[in-house]
């Protein structure tokens, strides 16, 4: 399992007794996201769509995806989505 897969798995592990329902919700989210992303051809659009869809699906105020460059530890791309327009608080 890759580092990214481990991080995603850790971030969606159930934290309460509704574990089965939580896993079903995440599986539905993943399936819907894969279907939506199948039409997009460039990486930037895929990540922008993913961060927005994840925020909406999780009913979060904000969501962030960080793409680190393994060849340059000082370089990373950050994609963010906020529930309302404007700058983060």
Residue pairs with C-beta under 8 A, 6 or more apart in sequence:
1 9
12 22
12 23
12 26
14 20
14 22
14 23
16 22
29 53
29 54
29 57
29 58
32 53
32 57
33 50
33 53
33 54
33 57
36 49
36 53
37 46
37 49
37 50
40 46
40 49
47 65
47 67
47 77
47 79
48 79
50 65
50 79
51 63
51 64
51 65
51 79
51 80
51 81
52 63
52 81
54 60
54 63
54 65
54 81
55 61
55 62
55 63
55 81
55 82
55 83
60 83
61 82
61 83
62 80
62 81
62 82
62 83
62 88
63 80
63 81
64 78
64 79
64 80
64 81
65 78
65 79
65 80
66 76
66 77
66 78
66 79
67 76
67 77
67 78
67 79
68 75
68 76
69 75
69 76
80 88
82 88
